[in-house]
Amino acid sequence: MTTMKFAHIEYSIQTKSIDIFNVGCDGLCKDCCNPEIKDWNLPGQSSEFVLTKVGELISKFNSLIDRIILVGGDPVDCYKHYPEYLDFIIELKKYNKPIYLFTRHELDEIPNELKNMVQYIKTGAYIPELTCDDNICEGIKLATSNQKIYKMGE
């Protein structure tokens, strides 16, 4: 049984995505957007619970869902603590939706094994001084000018 925990799963109408928030982060981003889920010891839902919910949402609302976004905490940190995170992503791939990984890390800091599992990676920490309204990548408005979404090769 996995020790990974997830804080929340939600649908975003703005990005037409299922957003999956893992528990835990090793970073200290100034003005973190999810400080309440940084603690690795928080209670949370199992990966099995989350996968069931994703399946239910996709079966009911498939045409309203364009992508699955992994956020956190930080998915890269989750992977570093829990290698079974790859198994979780493999299960998500069965839903045939592009998987986006949102991380504060830069592309060269992300393990190749993890890069090869997703279709897109959003990089760059939230830096309040770089807040902007015009940084749009892959149809998603990013919060700061240092952030970027990379399309991964398949």
Steps between C-alpha positions, in 0.01 A plus 500: 500500500625844410601760756434791267217727599291744304339808646239576241363430153296758313371598159611834357266649243763761410751239379249219436712280724491261789750641750657256744675647807754278676594547865852619564766732365868557572498860374461834662349713223420852617122546515439130425158443344438180702685540833239295683608179323881532524527276809580137407325377816157638416214255465379451147337271250665192351600472136230233461234745619626771262514263202141392569387864512685582176330204331158612622554858380623392158217251452242770578662808347752375241430776245560768765843368597797582277784416739611372838723733701725374780564777752575506866689533726741423221473190280879486448557494875225237535680286241830539687337382824272237345627321187154341470388839368596360157252215547236760579577686176489173304146447631403856402628442145223241453250787476660627176522861614823701477672515838654829611746512789514838677821552698712780637809314377678582175503242219859386563411424866222257410598131481489365144283210612234746611539718188433195283168427674319827427414698189559850644702651783442845650824625656594795716428605854241761578691825547263781608717770344457334158120483507350567157178464303641412159695177548280244324648163400304207353178692569575536872560839666811477715540720806852636449725584207768246597260205460480297182326187372711253302355236270677170563588261218310174477 
